């Protein structure tokens, strides 16, 4: 899509509290899950908003074909 000026990127969110993850949060606990991430916390909506803003703004106009992990560093360890 590049010749048409269209960038194609994706977000790969890590563990975020949601309706889908509420069972895991109940069973394992937010603190236990957060300790497993290098940033020592779970993601929140602000974390995803920032990544979306990057891809959608002029700041990301030369980024294409990328998958951005928004997971607190989990995939890096």
mmJSON file of the N, C-alpha and C atoms, coordinates in Angstrom:
{"data_MODEL":{"atom_site":{
"group_PDB":["ATOM","ATOM","ATOM","ATOM","ATOM","ATOM","ATOM","ATOM","ATOM","ATOM","ATOM","ATOM","ATOM","ATOM","ATOM","ATOM","ATOM","ATOM","ATOM","ATOM","ATOM","ATOM","ATOM","ATOM","ATOM","ATOM","ATOM","ATOM","ATOM","ATOM","ATOM","ATOM","ATOM","ATOM","ATOM","ATOM","ATOM","ATOM","ATOM","ATOM","ATOM","ATOM","ATOM","ATOM","ATOM","ATOM","ATOM","ATOM","ATOM","ATOM","ATOM","ATOM","ATOM","ATOM","ATOM","ATOM","ATOM","ATOM","ATOM","ATOM","ATOM","ATOM","ATOM","ATOM","ATOM","ATOM","ATOM","ATOM","ATOM","ATOM","ATOM","ATOM","ATOM","ATOM","ATOM","ATOM","ATOM","ATOM","ATOM","ATOM","ATOM","ATOM","ATOM","ATOM","ATOM","ATOM","ATOM","ATOM","ATOM","ATOM","ATOM","ATOM","ATOM","ATOM","ATOM","ATOM","ATOM","ATOM","ATOM","ATOM","ATOM","ATOM","ATOM","ATOM","ATOM","ATOM","ATOM","ATOM","ATOM","ATOM","ATOM","ATOM","ATOM","ATOM","ATOM","ATOM","ATOM","ATOM","ATOM","ATOM","ATOM","ATOM","ATOM","ATOM","ATOM","ATOM","ATOM","ATOM","ATOM","ATOM","ATOM","ATOM","ATOM","ATOM","ATOM","ATOM","ATOM","ATOM","ATOM","ATOM","ATOM","ATOM","ATOM","ATOM","ATOM","ATOM","ATOM","ATOM","ATOM","ATOM","ATOM","ATOM","ATOM","ATOM","ATOM","ATOM","ATOM","ATOM","ATOM","ATOM","ATOM","ATOM","ATOM","ATOM","ATOM","ATOM","ATOM","ATOM","ATOM","ATOM","ATOM","ATOM","ATOM","ATOM","ATOM","ATOM","ATOM","ATOM","ATOM","ATOM","ATOM","ATOM","ATOM","ATOM","ATOM","ATOM","ATOM","ATOM","ATOM","ATOM","ATOM","ATOM","ATOM","ATOM","ATOM","ATOM","ATOM","ATOM","ATOM","ATOM","ATOM","ATOM","ATOM","ATOM","ATOM","ATOM","ATOM","ATOM","ATOM","ATOM","ATOM","ATOM","ATOM","ATOM","ATOM","ATOM","ATOM","ATOM","ATOM","ATOM","ATOM","ATOM","ATOM","ATOM","ATOM","ATOM","ATOM","ATOM","ATOM","ATOM","ATOM"],
"id":[1,2,3,4,5,6,7,8,9,10,11,12,13,14,15,16,17,18,19,20,21,22,23,24,25,26,27,28,29,30,31,32,33,34,35,36,37,38,39,40,41,42,43,44,45,46,47,48,49,50,51,52,53,54,55,56,57,58,59,60,61,62,63,64,65,66,67,68,69,70,71,72,73,74,75,76,77,78,79,80,81,82,83,84,85,86,87,88,89,90,91,92,93,94,95,96,97,98,99,100,101,102,103,104,105,106,107,108,109,110,111,112,113,114,115,116,117,118,119,120,121,122,123,124,125,126,127,128,129,130,131,132,133,134,135,136,137,138,139,140,141,142,143,144,145,146,147,148,149,150,151,152,153,154,155,156,157,158,159,160,161,162,163,164,165,166,167,168,169,170,171,172,173,174,175,176,177,178,179,180,181,182,183,184,185,186,187,188,189,190,191,192,193,194,195,196,197,198,199,200,201,202,203,204,205,206,207,208,209,210,211,212,213,214,215,216,217,218,219,220,221,222,223,224,225,226,227,228,229,230,231],
"type_symbol":["N","C","C","N","C","C","N","C","C","N","C","C","N","C","C","N","C","C","N","C","C","N","C","C","N","C","C","N","C","C","N","C","C","N","C","C","N","C","C","N","C","C","N","C","C","N","C","C","N","C","C","N","C","C","N","C","C","N","C","C","N","C","C","N","C","C","N","C","C","N","C","C","N","C","C","N","C","C","N","C","C","N","C","C","N","C","C","N","C","C","N","C","C","N","C","C","N","C","C","N","C","C","N","C","C","N","C","C","N","C","C","N","C","C","N","C","C","N","C","C","N","C","C","N","C","C","N","C","C","N","C","C","N","C","C","N","C","C","N","C","C","N","C","C","N","C","C","N","C","C","N","C","C","N","C","C","N","C","C","N","C","C","N","C","C","N","C","C","N","C","C","N","C","C","N","C","C","N","C","C","N","C","C","N","C","C","N","C","C","N","C","C","N","C","C","N","C","C","N","C","C","N","C","C","N","C","C","N","C","C","N","C","C","N","C","C","N","C","C","N","C","C","N","C","C","N","C","C","N","C","C"],
"label_atom_id":["N","CA","C","N","CA","C","N","CA","C","N","CA","C","N","CA","C","N","CA","C","N","CA","C","N","CA","C","N","CA","C","N","CA","C","N","CA","C","N","CA","C","N","CA","C","N","CA","C","N","CA","C","N","CA","C","N","CA","C","N","CA","C","N","CA","C","N","CA","C","N","CA","C","N","CA","C","N","CA","C","N","CA","C","N","CA","C","N","CA","C","N","CA","C","N","CA","C","N","CA","C","N","CA","C","N","CA","C","N","CA","C","N","CA","C","N","CA","C","N","CA","C","N","CA","C","N","CA","C","N","CA","C","N","CA","C","N","CA","C","N","CA","C","N","CA","C","N","CA","C","N","CA","C","N","CA","C","N","CA","C","N","CA","C","N","CA","C","N","CA","C","N","CA","C","N","CA","C","N","CA","C","N","CA","C","N","CA","C","N","CA","C","N","CA","C","N","CA","C","N","CA","C","N","CA","C","N","CA","C","N","CA","C","N","CA","C","N","CA","C","N","CA","C","N","CA","C","N","CA","C","N","CA","C","N","CA","C","N","CA","C","N","CA","C","N","CA","C","N","CA","C","N","CA","C","N","CA","C","N","CA","C","N","CA","C","N","CA","C"],
"label_alt_id":[null,null,null,null,null,null,null,null,null,null,null,null,null,null,null,null,null,null,null,null,null,null,null,null,null,null,null,null,null,null,null,null,null,null,null,null,null,null,null,null,null,null,null,null,null,null,null,null,null,null,null,null,null,null,null,null,null,null,null,null,null,null,null,null,null,null,null,null,null,null,null,null,null,null,null,null,null,null,null,null,null,null,null,null,null,null,null,null,null,null,null,null,null,null,null,null,null,null,null,null,null,null,null,null,null,null,null,null,null,null,null,null,null,null,null,null,null,null,null,null,null,null,null,null,null,null,null,null,null,null,null,null,null,null,null,null,null,null,null,null,null,null,null,null,null,null,null,null,null,null,null,null,null,null,null,null,null,null,null,null,null,null,null,null,null,null,null,null,null,null,null,null,null,null,null,null,null,null,null,null,null,null,null,null,null,null,null,null,null,null,null,null,null,null,null,null,null,null,null,null,null,null,null,null,null,null,null,null,null,null,null,null,null,null,null,null,null,null,null,null,null,null,null,null,null,null,null,null,null,null,null],
"label_comp_id":["UNK","UNK","UNK","UNK","UNK","UNK","UNK","UNK","UNK","UNK","UNK","UNK","UNK","UNK","UNK","UNK","UNK","UNK","UNK","UNK","UNK","UNK","UNK","UNK","UNK","UNK","UNK","UNK","UNK","UNK","UNK","UNK","UNK","UNK","UNK","UNK","UNK","UNK","UNK","UNK","UNK","UNK","UNK","UNK","UNK","UNK","UNK","UNK","UNK","UNK","UNK","UNK","UNK","UNK","UNK","UNK","UNK","UNK","UNK","UNK","UNK","UNK","UNK","UNK","UNK","UNK","UNK","UNK","UNK","UNK","UNK","UNK","UNK","UNK","UNK","UNK","UNK","UNK","UNK","UNK","UNK","UNK","UNK","UNK","UNK","UNK","UNK","UNK","UNK","UNK","UNK","UNK","UNK","UNK","UNK","UNK","UNK","UNK","UNK","UNK","UNK","UNK","UNK","UNK","UNK","UNK","UNK","UNK","UNK","UNK","UNK","UNK","UNK","UNK","UNK","UNK","UNK","UNK","UNK","UNK","UNK","UNK","UNK","UNK","UNK","UNK","UNK","UNK","UNK","UNK","UNK","UNK","UNK","UNK","UNK","UNK","UNK","UNK","UNK","UNK","UNK","UNK","UNK","UNK","UNK","UNK","UNK","UNK","UNK","UNK","UNK","UNK","UNK","UNK","UNK","UNK","UNK","UNK","UNK","UNK","UNK","UNK","UNK","UNK","UNK","UNK","UNK","UNK","UNK","UNK","UNK","UNK","UNK","UNK","UNK","UNK","UNK","UNK","UNK","UNK","UNK","UNK","UNK","UNK","UNK","UNK","UNK","UNK","UNK","UNK","UNK","UNK","UNK","UNK","UNK","UNK","UNK","UNK","UNK","UNK","UNK","UNK","UNK","UNK","UNK","UNK","UNK","UNK","UNK","UNK","UNK","UNK","UNK","UNK","UNK","UNK","UNK","UNK","UNK","UNK","UNK","UNK","UNK","UNK","UNK","UNK","UNK","UNK","UNK","UNK","UNK"],
"label_asym_id":["A","A","A","A","A","A","A","A","A","A","A","A","A","A","A","A","A","A","A","A","A","A","A","A","A","A","A","A","A","A","A","A","A","A","A","A","A","A","A","A","A","A","A","A","A","A","A","A","A","A","A","A","A","A","A","A","A","A","A","A","A","A","A","A","A","A","A","A","A","A","A","A","A","A","A","A","A","A","A","A","A","A","A","A","A","A","A","A","A","A","A","A","A","A","A","A","A","A","A","A","A","A","A","A","A","A","A","A","A","A","A","A","A","A","A","A","A","A","A","A","A","A","A","A","A","A","A","A","A","A","A","A","A","A","A","A","A","A","A","A","A","A","A","A","A","A","A","A","A","A","A","A","A","A","A","A","A","A","A","A","A","A","A","A","A","A","A","A","A","A","A","A","A","A","A","A","A","A","A","A","A","A","A","A","A","A","A","A","A","A","A","A","A","A","A","A","A","A","A","A","A","A","A","A","A","A","A","A","A","A","A","A","A","A","A","A","A","A","A","A","A","A","A","A","A","A","A","A","A","A","A"],
"label_entity_id":["1","1","1","1","1","1","1","1","1","1","1","1","1","1","1","1","1","1","1","1","1","1","1","1","1","1","1","1","1","1","1","1","1","1","1","1","1","1","1","1","1","1","1","1","1","1","1","1","1","1","1","1","1","1","1","1","1","1","1","1","1","1","1","1","1","1","1","1","1","1","1","1","1","1","1","1","1","1","1","1","1","1","1","1","1","1","1","1","1","1","1","1","1","1","1","1","1","1","1","1","1","1","1","1","1","1","1","1","1","1","1","1","1","1","1","1","1","1","1","1","1","1","1","1","1","1","1","1","1","1","1","1","1","1","1","1","1","1","1","1","1","1","1","1","1","1","1","1","1","1","1","1","1","1","1","1","1","1","1","1","1","1","1","1","1","1","1","1","1","1","1","1","1","1","1","1","1","1","1","1","1","1","1","1","1","1","1","1","1","1","1","1","1","1","1","1","1","1","1","1","1","1","1","1","1","1","1","1","1","1","1","1","1","1","1","1","1","1","1","1","1","1","1","1","1","1","1","1","1","1","1"],
"label_seq_id":[1,1,1,2,2,2,3,3,3,4,4,4,5,5,5,6,6,6,7,7,7,8,8,8,9,9,9,10,10,10,11,11,11,12,12,12,13,13,13,14,14,14,15,15,15,16,16,16,17,17,17,18,18,18,19,19,19,20,20,20,21,21,21,22,22,22,23,23,23,24,24,24,25,25,25,26,26,26,27,27,27,28,28,28,29,29,29,30,30,30,31,31,31,32,32,32,33,33,33,34,34,34,35,35,35,36,36,36,37,37,37,38,38,38,39,39,39,40,40,40,41,41,41,42,42,42,43,43,43,44,44,44,45,45,45,46,46,46,47,47,47,48,48,48,49,49,49,50,50,50,51,51,51,52,52,52,53,53,53,54,54,54,55,55,55,56,56,56,57,57,57,58,58,58,59,59,59,60,60,60,61,61,61,62,62,62,63,63,63,64,64,64,65,65,65,66,66,66,67,67,67,68,68,68,69,69,69,70,70,70,71,71,71,72,72,72,73,73,73,74,74,74,75,75,75,76,76,76,77,77,77],
"pdbx_PDB_ins_code":[null,null,null,null,null,null,null,null,null,null,null,null,null,null,null,null,null,null,null,null,null,null,null,null,null,null,null,null,null,null,null,null,null,null,null,null,null,null,null,null,null,null,null,null,null,null,null,null,null,null,null,null,null,null,null,null,null,null,null,null,null,null,null,null,null,null,null,null,null,null,null,null,null,null,null,null,null,null,null,null,null,null,null,null,null,null,null,null,null,null,null,null,null,null,null,null,null,null,null,null,null,null,null,null,null,null,null,null,null,null,null,null,null,null,null,null,null,null,null,null,null,null,null,null,null,null,null,null,null,null,null,null,null,null,null,null,null,null,null,null,null,null,null,null,null,null,null,null,null,null,null,null,null,null,null,null,null,null,null,null,null,null,null,null,null,null,null,null,null,null,null,null,null,null,null,null,null,null,null,null,null,null,null,null,null,null,null,null,null,null,null,null,null,null,null,null,null,null,null,null,null,null,null,null,null,null,null,null,null,null,null,null,null,null,null,null,null,null,null,null,null,null,null,null,null,null,null,null,null,null,null],
"Cartn_x":[0.815,0.0,0.859,2.162,3.069,2.962,2.878,2.77,1.541,0.577,-0.636,-0.573,0.584,0.744,0.087,-0.181,-0.849,0.169,0.268,1.126,0.289,0.927,0.235,1.062,0.505,1.173,0.175,0.68,-0.197,0.307,-0.628,-0.29,-0.459,0.464,0.382,0.358,-0.841,-0.907,-0.591,0.079,0.326,-0.898,-0.676,-1.786,-2.356,-3.613,-4.358,-5.613,-5.984,-7.249,-8.406,-9.273,-10.428,-11.47,-12.578,-13.591,-13.025,-12.199,-11.63,-10.626,-9.968,-8.912,-9.342,-10.587,-11.005,-10.89,-11.093,-10.947,-9.511,-8.57,-7.153,-6.771,-7.272,-6.979,-7.488,-8.676,-9.226,-8.387,-7.994,-7.269,-5.807,-5.13,-3.69,-3.388,-4.147,-3.939,-3.141,-3.558,-2.905,-1.451,-1.196,0.159,1.113,0.669,1.498,1.813,0.812,1.034,1.958,1.787,2.613,4.078,4.341,5.725,6.463,5.739,6.368,6.828,6.381,6.737,7.916,8.855,9.978,9.552,8.44,7.98,7.179,6.955,6.304,4.889,4.168,2.773,2.041,0.731,-0.097,-0.33,-0.73,-1.028,-2.338,-2.493,-3.753,-4.101,-5.261,-5.731,-4.814,-4.135,-3.216,-2.04,-1.61,-0.497,-0.861,-2.044,-2.473,-2.74,-3.294,-3.584,-2.308,-1.237,0.02,0.565,0.479,0.968,0.12,-1.187,-2.08,-1.786,-1.584,-1.288,-0.003,1.007,2.249,1.986,1.314,1.062,0.155,-0.758,-1.745,-1.282,-0.213,0.211,1.367,1.726,2.883,4.173,4.2,5.39,5.699,4.675,4.863,4.718,4.857,4.579,5.574,6.731,7.718,7.836,6.836,6.797,5.76,6.177,5.242,5.741,4.814,5.158,5.65,5.262,5.762,4.667,5.091,4.214,4.845,4.112,4.623,4.028,4.893,4.466,4.305,3.121,2.838,2.558,3.645,3.514,4.391,4.888,5.709,7.061,7.489,8.788,8.779,7.612,7.511,8.165,7.946,8.509,10.01,10.578,12.015,12.827,12.16,12.888,12.75],
"Cartn_y":[-1.198,0.0,1.261,1.08,2.218,3.166,2.633,3.543,4.464,4.097,4.909,5.803,5.812,6.636,6.056,4.756,4.097,3.264,3.525,2.712,1.609,0.476,-0.68,-1.159,-1.016,-1.398,-2.091,-2.691,-3.385,-3.18,-3.21,-3.214,-4.632,-5.05,-6.356,-6.126,-5.874,-5.583,-6.806,-6.555,-7.607,-7.773,-8.029,-8.26,-6.932,-6.709,-5.529,-6.002,-5.367,-5.711,-5.46,-6.44,-6.326,-7.369,-7.351,-8.374,-9.766,-9.886,-11.19,-11.694,-10.79,-11.21,-11.185,-10.841,-10.715,-12.035,-13.161,-14.452,-14.709,-14.407,-14.565,-13.627,-12.417,-11.465,-11.976,-12.569,-13.121,-14.29,-15.17,-16.387,-16.12,-15.325,-15.125,-13.86,-12.815,-11.544,-10.565,-9.323,-8.274,-8.076,-8.143,-7.927,-9.003,-10.25,-11.355,-11.192,-10.841,-10.634,-9.45,-8.383,-7.188,-7.481,-8.296,-8.619,-9.346,-9.998,-10.741,-9.835,-8.59,-7.649,-6.786,-6.508,-5.647,-4.282,-3.724,-2.437,-2.58,-3.827,-4.11,-3.57,-3.528,-3.103,-3.679,-3.666,-4.069,-2.86,-3.113,-2.029,-1.352,-0.128,0.583,1.275,1.875,2.456,3.563,4.265,5.317,4.729,3.535,2.902,2.61,2.138,1.863,3.144,4.144,5.408,6.037,5.994,6.573,5.876,4.555,3.791,4.056,4.139,4.445,5.841,6.789,8.16,8.214,7.449,7.413,6.941,5.813,5.263,6.161,6.87,7.669,9.099,9.538,10.93,11.07,12.31,12.578,12.056,11.889,11.352,9.929,9.228,7.866,7.727,8.821,8.776,7.932,7.616,6.786,5.403,5.03,3.71,2.881,1.761,0.884,-0.547,-1.474,-2.888,-3.342,-2.641,-2.954,-3.488,-4.317,-4.779,-4.271,-3.437,-2.837,-3.564,-4.219,-4.875,-3.815,-3.747,-2.821,-3.72,-4.204,-5.265,-5.075,-3.866,-3.612,-4.29,-4.735,-5.381,-6.89,-7.486,-8.946,-9.714,-9.281,-10.015,-9.82,-8.875,-8.625,-9.52,-10.173,-11.021,-12.483],
"Cartn_z":[0.0,0.0,0.0,0.168,0.212,-0.973,-2.209,-3.355,-3.29,-2.481,-2.322,-1.085,-0.41,0.782,2.018,1.97,3.096,3.866,5.166,6.02,6.646,6.862,7.446,8.635,9.806,11.051,11.962,13.025,13.966,15.392,16.323,17.748,18.264,19.109,19.748,21.258,21.807,23.245,24.084,25.187,26.155,27.045,28.306,29.224,29.696,29.344,29.77,30.493,31.588,32.221,31.249,31.106,30.204,30.607,29.915,30.167,29.904,28.881,28.533,29.563,30.274,31.204,32.667,32.944,34.344,35.113,34.454,35.124,35.544,34.679,35.003,36.142,36.096,37.175,38.516,38.509,39.754,40.255,39.354,39.741,40.108,39.309,39.479,40.275,40.019,40.705,39.868,39.882,39.1,39.536,40.832,41.33,40.836,40.845,40.367,38.893,38.107,36.676,36.424,37.17,36.988,37.3,38.301,38.672,37.556,36.654,35.549,34.414,34.413,33.352,33.793,32.914,33.286,33.834,33.342,33.871,35.159,35.591,36.878,36.984,35.861,35.901,34.697,34.769,33.642,32.751,31.523,30.607,30.966,30.49,30.655,29.339,29.289,28.026,27.517,28.399,27.958,27.173,27.541,26.846,25.39,25.153,23.783,23.008,23.669,22.988,22.444,23.207,22.757,21.527,21.52,20.372,19.133,19.313,18.187,17.661,18.566,18.151,17.332,17.72,16.956,15.531,15.391,14.054,13.218,13.851,13.109,12.824,13.462,13.321,12.34,12.056,11.21,11.832,13.147,13.799,13.325,12.854,12.373,10.871,10.134,8.69,7.902,8.492,7.795,8.439,9.209,9.839,9.097,8.552,7.848,7.914,7.993,8.038,9.401,10.45,11.791,12.697,13.624,14.703,15.999,16.708,17.943,19.14,19.898,21.129,22.211,22.775,23.879,25.072,25.678,26.683,27.905,28.117,29.299,29.262,28.092,27.944,28.048,28.162,28.354,27.21,25.963,24.842,24.702,25.432,25.358,26.301,27.219,28.164,27.849],
"occupancy":[1.0,1.0,1.0,1.0,1.0,1.0,1.0,1.0,1.0,1.0,1.0,1.0,1.0,1.0,1.0,1.0,1.0,1.0,1.0,1.0,1.0,1.0,1.0,1.0,1.0,1.0,1.0,1.0,1.0,1.0,1.0,1.0,1.0,1.0,1.0,1.0,1.0,1.0,1.0,1.0,1.0,1.0,1.0,1.0,1.0,1.0,1.0,1.0,1.0,1.0,1.0,1.0,1.0,1.0,1.0,1.0,1.0,1.0,1.0,1.0,1.0,1.0,1.0,1.0,1.0,1.0,1.0,1.0,1.0,1.0,1.0,1.0,1.0,1.0,1.0,1.0,1.0,1.0,1.0,1.0,1.0,1.0,1.0,1.0,1.0,1.0,1.0,1.0,1.0,1.0,1.0,1.0,1.0,1.0,1.0,1.0,1.0,1.0,1.0,1.0,1.0,1.0,1.0,1.0,1.0,1.0,1.0,1.0,1.0,1.0,1.0,1.0,1.0,1.0,1.0,1.0,1.0,1.0,1.0,1.0,1.0,1.0,1.0,1.0,1.0,1.0,1.0,1.0,1.0,1.0,1.0,1.0,1.0,1.0,1.0,1.0,1.0,1.0,1.0,1.0,1.0,1.0,1.0,1.0,1.0,1.0,1.0,1.0,1.0,1.0,1.0,1.0,1.0,1.0,1.0,1.0,1.0,1.0,1.0,1.0,1.0,1.0,1.0,1.0,1.0,1.0,1.0,1.0,1.0,1.0,1.0,1.0,1.0,1.0,1.0,1.0,1.0,1.0,1.0,1.0,1.0,1.0,1.0,1.0,1.0,1.0,1.0,1.0,1.0,1.0,1.0,1.0,1.0,1.0,1.0,1.0,1.0,1.0,1.0,1.0,1.0,1.0,1.0,1.0,1.0,1.0,1.0,1.0,1.0,1.0,1.0,1.0,1.0,1.0,1.0,1.0,1.0,1.0,1.0,1.0,1.0,1.0,1.0,1.0,1.0,1.0,1.0,1.0,1.0,1.0,1.0],
"B_iso_or_equiv":[0.0,0.0,0.0,0.0,0.0,0.0,0.0,0.0,0.0,0.0,0.0,0.0,0.0,0.0,0.0,0.0,0.0,0.0,0.0,0.0,0.0,0.0,0.0,0.0,0.0,0.0,0.0,0.0,0.0,0.0,0.0,0.0,0.0,0.0,0.0,0.0,0.0,0.0,0.0,0.0,0.0,0.0,0.0,0.0,0.0,0.0,0.0,0.0,0.0,0.0,0.0,0.0,0.0,0.0,0.0,0.0,0.0,0.0,0.0,0.0,0.0,0.0,0.0,0.0,0.0,0.0,0.0,0.0,0.0,0.0,0.0,0.0,0.0,0.0,0.0,0.0,0.0,0.0,0.0,0.0,0.0,0.0,0.0,0.0,0.0,0.0,0.0,0.0,0.0,0.0,0.0,0.0,0.0,0.0,0.0,0.0,0.0,0.0,0.0,0.0,0.0,0.0,0.0,0.0,0.0,0.0,0.0,0.0,0.0,0.0,0.0,0.0,0.0,0.0,0.0,0.0,0.0,0.0,0.0,0.0,0.0,0.0,0.0,0.0,0.0,0.0,0.0,0.0,0.0,0.0,0.0,0.0,0.0,0.0,0.0,0.0,0.0,0.0,0.0,0.0,0.0,0.0,0.0,0.0,0.0,0.0,0.0,0.0,0.0,0.0,0.0,0.0,0.0,0.0,0.0,0.0,0.0,0.0,0.0,0.0,0.0,0.0,0.0,0.0,0.0,0.0,0.0,0.0,0.0,0.0,0.0,0.0,0.0,0.0,0.0,0.0,0.0,0.0,0.0,0.0,0.0,0.0,0.0,0.0,0.0,0.0,0.0,0.0,0.0,0.0,0.0,0.0,0.0,0.0,0.0,0.0,0.0,0.0,0.0,0.0,0.0,0.0,0.0,0.0,0.0,0.0,0.0,0.0,0.0,0.0,0.0,0.0,0.0,0.0,0.0,0.0,0.0,0.0,0.0,0.0,0.0,0.0,0.0,0.0,0.0,0.0,0.0,0.0,0.0,0.0,0.0],
"pdbx_formal_charge":[null,null,null,null,null,null,null,null,null,null,null,null,null,null,null,null,null,null,null,null,null,null,null,null,null,null,null,null,null,null,null,null,null,null,null,null,null,null,null,null,null,null,null,null,null,null,null,null,null,null,null,null,null,null,null,null,null,null,null,null,null,null,null,null,null,null,null,null,null,null,null,null,null,null,null,null,null,null,null,null,null,null,null,null,null,null,null,null,null,null,null,null,null,null,null,null,null,null,null,null,null,null,null,null,null,null,null,null,null,null,null,null,null,null,null,null,null,null,null,null,null,null,null,null,null,null,null,null,null,null,null,null,null,null,null,null,null,null,null,null,null,null,null,null,null,null,null,null,null,null,null,null,null,null,null,null,null,null,null,null,null,null,null,null,null,null,null,null,null,null,null,null,null,null,null,null,null,null,null,null,null,null,null,null,null,null,null,null,null,null,null,null,null,null,null,null,null,null,null,null,null,null,null,null,null,null,null,null,null,null,null,null,null,null,null,null,null,null,null,null,null,null,null,null,null,null,null,null,null,null,null],
"auth_seq_id":[1,1,1,2,2,2,3,3,3,4,4,4,5,5,5,6,6,6,7,7,7,8,8,8,9,9,9,10,10,10,11,11,11,12,12,12,13,13,13,14,14,14,15,15,15,16,16,16,17,17,17,18,18,18,19,19,19,20,20,20,21,21,21,22,22,22,23,23,23,24,24,24,25,25,25,26,26,26,27,27,27,28,28,28,29,29,29,30,30,30,31,31,31,32,32,32,33,33,33,34,34,34,35,35,35,36,36,36,37,37,37,38,38,38,39,39,39,40,40,40,41,41,41,42,42,42,43,43,43,44,44,44,45,45,45,46,46,46,47,47,47,48,48,48,49,49,49,50,50,50,51,51,51,52,52,52,53,53,53,54,54,54,55,55,55,56,56,56,57,57,57,58,58,58,59,59,59,60,60,60,61,61,61,62,62,62,63,63,63,64,64,64,65,65,65,66,66,66,67,67,67,68,68,68,69,69,69,70,70,70,71,71,71,72,72,72,73,73,73,74,74,74,75,75,75,76,76,76,77,77,77],
"auth_comp_id":["UNK","UNK","UNK","UNK","UNK","UNK","UNK","UNK","UNK","UNK","UNK","UNK","UNK","UNK","UNK","UNK","UNK","UNK","UNK","UNK","UNK","UNK","UNK","UNK","UNK","UNK","UNK","UNK","UNK","UNK","UNK","UNK","UNK","UNK","UNK","UNK","UNK","UNK","UNK","UNK","UNK","UNK","UNK","UNK","UNK","UNK","UNK","UNK","UNK","UNK","UNK","UNK","UNK","UNK","UNK","UNK","UNK","UNK","UNK","UNK","UNK","UNK","UNK","UNK","UNK","UNK","UNK","UNK","UNK","UNK","UNK","UNK","UNK","UNK","UNK","UNK","UNK","UNK","UNK","UNK","UNK","UNK","UNK","UNK","UNK","UNK","UNK","UNK","UNK","UNK","UNK","UNK","UNK","UNK","UNK","UNK","UNK","UNK","UNK","UNK","UNK","UNK","UNK","UNK","UNK","UNK","UNK","UNK","UNK","UNK","UNK","UNK","UNK","UNK","UNK","UNK","UNK","UNK","UNK","UNK","UNK","UNK","UNK","UNK","UNK","UNK","UNK","UNK","UNK","UNK","UNK","UNK","UNK","UNK","UNK","UNK","UNK","UNK","UNK","UNK","UNK","UNK","UNK","UNK","UNK","UNK","UNK","UNK","UNK","UNK","UNK","UNK","UNK","UNK","UNK","UNK","UNK","UNK","UNK","UNK","UNK","UNK","UNK","UNK","UNK","UNK","UNK","UNK","UNK","UNK","UNK","UNK","UNK","UNK","UNK","UNK","UNK","UNK","UNK","UNK","UNK","UNK","UNK","UNK","UNK","UNK","UNK","UNK","UNK","UNK","UNK","UNK","UNK","UNK","UNK","UNK","UNK","UNK","UNK","UNK","UNK","UNK","UNK","UNK","UNK","UNK","UNK","UNK","UNK","UNK","UNK","UNK","UNK","UNK","UNK","UNK","UNK","UNK","UNK","UNK","UNK","UNK","UNK","UNK","UNK","UNK","UNK","UNK","UNK","UNK","UNK"],
"auth_asym_id":["A","A","A","A","A","A","A","A","A","A","A","A","A","A","A","A","A","A","A","A","A","A","A","A","A","A","A","A","A","A","A","A","A","A","A","A","A","A","A","A","A","A","A","A","A","A","A","A","A","A","A","A","A","A","A","A","A","A","A","A","A","A","A","A","A","A","A","A","A","A","A","A","A","A","A","A","A","A","A","A","A","A","A","A","A","A","A","A","A","A","A","A","A","A","A","A","A","A","A","A","A","A","A","A","A","A","A","A","A","A","A","A","A","A","A","A","A","A","A","A","A","A","A","A","A","A","A","A","A","A","A","A","A","A","A","A","A","A","A","A","A","A","A","A","A","A","A","A","A","A","A","A","A","A","A","A","A","A","A","A","A","A","A","A","A","A","A","A","A","A","A","A","A","A","A","A","A","A","A","A","A","A","A","A","A","A","A","A","A","A","A","A","A","A","A","A","A","A","A","A","A","A","A","A","A","A","A","A","A","A","A","A","A","A","A","A","A","A","A","A","A","A","A","A","A","A","A","A","A","A","A"],
"auth_atom_id":["N","CA","C","N","CA","C","N","CA","C","N","CA","C","N","CA","C","N","CA","C","N","CA","C","N","CA","C","N","CA","C","N","CA","C","N","CA","C","N","CA","C","N","CA","C","N","CA","C","N","CA","C","N","CA","C","N","CA","C","N","CA","C","N","CA","C","N","CA","C","N","CA","C","N","CA","C","N","CA","C","N","CA","C","N","CA","C","N","CA","C","N","CA","C","N","CA","C","N","CA","C","N","CA","C","N","CA","C","N","CA","C","N","CA","C","N","CA","C","N","CA","C","N","CA","C","N","CA","C","N","CA","C","N","CA","C","N","CA","C","N","CA","C","N","CA","C","N","CA","C","N","CA","C","N","CA","C","N","CA","C","N","CA","C","N","CA","C","N","CA","C","N","CA","C","N","CA","C","N","CA","C","N","CA","C","N","CA","C","N","CA","C","N","CA","C","N","CA","C","N","CA","C","N","CA","C","N","CA","C","N","CA","C","N","CA","C","N","CA","C","N","CA","C","N","CA","C","N","CA","C","N","CA","C","N","CA","C","N","CA","C","N","CA","C","N","CA","C","N","CA","C","N","CA","C","N","CA","C","N","CA","C","N","CA","C","N","CA","C"],
"pdbx_PDB_model_num":[1,1,1,1,1,1,1,1,1,1,1,1,1,1,1,1,1,1,1,1,1,1,1,1,1,1,1,1,1,1,1,1,1,1,1,1,1,1,1,1,1,1,1,1,1,1,1,1,1,1,1,1,1,1,1,1,1,1,1,1,1,1,1,1,1,1,1,1,1,1,1,1,1,1,1,1,1,1,1,1,1,1,1,1,1,1,1,1,1,1,1,1,1,1,1,1,1,1,1,1,1,1,1,1,1,1,1,1,1,1,1,1,1,1,1,1,1,1,1,1,1,1,1,1,1,1,1,1,1,1,1,1,1,1,1,1,1,1,1,1,1,1,1,1,1,1,1,1,1,1,1,1,1,1,1,1,1,1,1,1,1,1,1,1,1,1,1,1,1,1,1,1,1,1,1,1,1,1,1,1,1,1,1,1,1,1,1,1,1,1,1,1,1,1,1,1,1,1,1,1,1,1,1,1,1,1,1,1,1,1,1,1,1,1,1,1,1,1,1,1,1,1,1,1,1,1,1,1,1,1,1]
}}}
